[in-house]
Amino acid sequence: MTTMQRLASDKIDPAAHAHVAALHKDFVDEVAAAVANNHIVVVGMAQNPVVKRAHKVLDKLGAKYVAINHGSYLSGWKRRLAIKLWSGFPTFPQIFVDGVLVGGCSELEKQIEAGTFKG
C-alpha cells in the first residue's frame, strides 16, 4: 500500500492542530458517528453526478446505506473540507463500509467487479 506523504505532527504548531480539530467539528462528529454505527455510509453533496452514480450503484445492488449529503458546489464546501481532512480522501463521494473508507464511486465499482465488495 502506498502512503501519502503528510507533514509530520511535530512540524505543525499546536494552534494549527487545534484549528483543524475544531474545523466544523459538529459535522465531522456527525459523519464519524454515522460511519461507526452503520454498515454503509455515503458522504457527498447535492448536485454531484458522481455521488448520484454511487447511490444508483448501491440501489441497484439493493444495499442499504446512509447518505449524508451536505451543500452543493458553491455552498457547504468548508464543512466538506473538514471531512476531507478527517478522512484523508480528496473527493466525494466518500464511501465507508463497516467503518472502513472504500474510496469513491470508482473504487466502489472496482470492488463490485472484483467481487470483494462487502455490501
N, C-alpha and C positions, 0 to 999 in steps of 0.2 A: 504494500500500500504506500502510495506517495503521500507525504505530508506537506501541506502548505507551510511555507516559512512564515513565522509570526515573530513579532517583536517580543523579545524576552521581557518577562514581567519586571525584572529589576531595571529595565530601561524605560519604564513608564512611571511617571510621578504618581504618588498616591492620590493626589487630587484628580488626576486624569482617570485613574481606576474608578474612583468614586463617581465621577461624572458618567462614565459608561455604565456602571452598575445601576445608577438611578435613572438612566435614559428610558423613559416610558415603561418603568418597572411594572405598572399595573397591567399593561398589555403583554409583556414578557411573562409575567406570572400567570395570566390567563392562558396563554399558549402552552406554557410548561405544564400547567395543571391538566389541560386537555390531553396533551401528549402522554402524561403519566397515567391518566385514567381511562383512555380509550384505545382500542385496538388499532384503528387507522385514523389519522388526522391529516387533513389537507389545509395548509395555511396559504392564503393567497389574497387576491384583491379583485374587486369588481372590474368588469370590462376587459380582463386579461384573457385572451383567447387560449393561452396555454393552460391556465388554471381551469377554464371551462373544459378543455380537452381532457385534463386529468379527471375531472368529475365524470365526464362521459365514459371514460375507460373503466373507472371503478363501478359506475352504474351498470355498464354492460356485463361486468363480472358478477353483479349482484352483491358487491361488497358493501357492507355498512361502514360508514365513515362519518366523522365530524368535520364539517367545513367551517373554517374561520376565515372570512373574507373581510378585509378592512381597507376602506378607502378606494380610490381609483388612481389613475396615473398622476393626477395633479393634487390629490388630497390624501392625507394619511401616510405620506412617504416617510416622515420621520419615525412614526410608530413602526412601520415595516422595517426601517433601517435597524431599529433596536432588535428585531427578530433576526435579521441577517447577522448582526454582531453576536447575538446569543448562540445561533446555530453554526455560524461559520460558513453558511451556504449563501452564494451571492445572488440567487434569483428566486422567483416564485413561479409555480407553487413550490412549497416545501412539504414533502410527504413523509410522514412518520408512521412506522409500523411497529407496534409493541415497544414504543419508546425510542426506536432507532430511526435516525434520519436516512431515508432511502435515497433522497435527492429530489429531483424534479420529475416532470412528466416523462421525459425521455428515459430516465433511469428506471422509472416505474415500468414503462413499456418493455425495456430490456429484460427486467426481472420476469415479467409475464412471459415473454418469448422464451426465456431460458428455463421456465418452469420453477423458478426459485422464489416467486412472489408468495408471501405468506398471508394472503388476503382471505 
